[in-house]
Amino acid sequence: MVQLHKRFTDSQVKAMMERYLSKEIERGHTQEVLGIGKRRFFALVNAYRQNPHELSVQYQRRSRTRTFAQAVENNILRELQIEKHMIENPDIRVRQHYDYSYVRDLLRETHHQQVPLSSIINRAKKHGFRESWNHRILVKP
């Protein structure tokens, strides 16, 4: 179900509340049109009764989503850079070209930071680590 603020403007919701309170339309019909349940409907009715001019279904997030603290971002990039240097160094024998799980484990054990594997992969793509690596796989002689 799509959220109320994405389907209706504040003025449309206010008009529906006004029509409901003046008994032009029934509660069930109003709920159906708005696509909300009884509890949410009566919360809107109460908010409208308290201050009709201030009723708003729009909202601002309190904090940014899908972000990490700058220290976590820096540690991810630092560990990716270290891995890149190891992979590109011909003196170091490498069996696999890269292991994102290893970076995740390093962040957890060394820096005590929990980072999803997908976030590490996304940072590697975003900052160009994947494209610049020499994708060689060395096997034991």
MODA-V258213 format. One line per field, one symbol per residue. ss: DSSP state (H for helix, E for strand, - for the rest). phi: phi as a letter, one per 40 degrees, with the letter a starting at -180 (. if undefined). psi: psi as a letter, one per 20 degrees, with the letter a starting at -180 (. if undefined). Layout:
ss=???
phi=???
psi=???
This chain:
ss=---HHHH--HHHHHHHHHHHH-----HHHHHHHH---HHHHHHHHHHHHH-------------------HHHHHHHHHHHHHHHHHHH-----------HHHHHHHHHHHH-----HHHHHHHHHH--HHHH---------
phi=.ccdccbbccccccccccccccgcbcddccccccgbccccdcccccccccaccccaccabccaccfbbccccdccccccccccccccccccccbcbcaaccccdccccccbfbcbcdccccccccccgccccccccbcbcc
psi=pqqgiihqrghggggggghghjkhqrggggggghkrrgghghgggghghgnhhippiqqpqhqqqkqrqhhggghghghhgghghghioiippphqhqnhhggghghgggilpopqhhhgghhgghjjgghiqomqopqp.
